[in-house]
Amino acid sequence: MDAQVRHCGYRECGRELPYDGRGRPPEYCPDRRWPDGKTCRQLAAAERAAERAAGLEVPLETFRTAGERLASVAAPLARQLTDLIDAIAAVRDGALRRIAHAEQAATAANERAQAAEADAAAAERARAAAQQERQAALAERDRALTEAAEAQRRARHLQRDAEEQTARAWRQVAEADHARGAAEAAAAAAERALADEVQRRQALEAQVRELQEQRDTAHAAIQDLRDRLTAAERRAETAEETIEQVRAALATQQAETATRTAERDAERARAERAATACADLTAERDAARAEVSRLTSEVEQLRHHLARAEAAAAAADKRYERAEMRLERLIAALPTGNPAATPPPPEVR
């Protein structure tokens, strides 16, 4: 069957409503809302109530005025018009009863509509509050994510600084070890040189003793060997000078050895300070990692709060939808047309 085009039942709207011929045809726009927040169905119901109220009050007043005029004119004919007057009174009483019933039904319908509107307003407020909570939770999540990213960036920066300082400290330790090794090697070389000098000194002292023995033997044995003894004495003097030079060199070598030993101790102290700095940097890196772990835990908690806020918003949306459906059913249940007619059953959507 071809689709049929219908129009919205609210005169101020008049939009086209497509209908394919299946099921109950639509009467009003399903999703349009006016500036006051009401739908086309609600505005049409209010318009019908106003027209119904106005249409019943005017004919009733006209009927009463005409009846009074007729009674005054027909007073001389009261006996002949008694049946007519009784019929008029019955019609009037019936009309009044129907009017009272219609007014009661309209009042009850208005009360139900007001209650439904109050429920819808409460649902709308709950939905707005849930939306605000959701937006606040989203803002809190974004702020927490920003703080976590900043903390991770600081942690990475601190870790890089710690790694650089650790590498620099290890380089200093290596350089200190290298310098200490060089100093120890120089000290060992100095000790070996000192041992060589001692050996040479001992050898020279042995030679001196031999020369002294030779000199004494030369003086005691032969006078004519004085020249040779003089030469021997000169050699002895030369040997003593050599011994003094060796002694001076040995003292210098001992001073250099003491200086190198002090330098080696200083290098060891610098290596110990570098190891202490390395331990401090390691502790700072561990603290940064702990801070990152704490911020990660806070992000997880904020995500949990966000999930609960989204669930509350979804529940508020569902309550709002149920309130809106209830309002539509109440509006559909309002009497239309004949006041005495039975209202149609609520539409099941």
Secondary structure, DSSP 4 states (H G I P E B T S, - for coil): ---EEEE-SSTTT--EEEE-SSSSPP-S-SS-B-TTS-BHHHHHHHHHHHHHHHHHHHHHHHHHHHHHHHHHHTSTTTTTTHHHHHHHHHHHHHHHHHHHHHHHHHHHHHHHHHHHHHHHHHHHHHHHHHHHHHHHHHHHHHHHHHHHHHHHHHHHHHHHHHHHHHHHHHHHHHHHHHHHHHHHHHHHHHHHHHHHHHHHHHHHHHHHHHHHHHHHHHHHH-GGGHHHHHHHHHHHHHHHHHHHHHHHHHHHHHHHHHHHHHHHHHHHHHHHHHHHHHHHHHHHHHHHHHHHHHHHHHHHHHHHHHHHHHHHHHHHHHHHHHHHHHHHHHHHHS--SSTTSPPPPPPP-
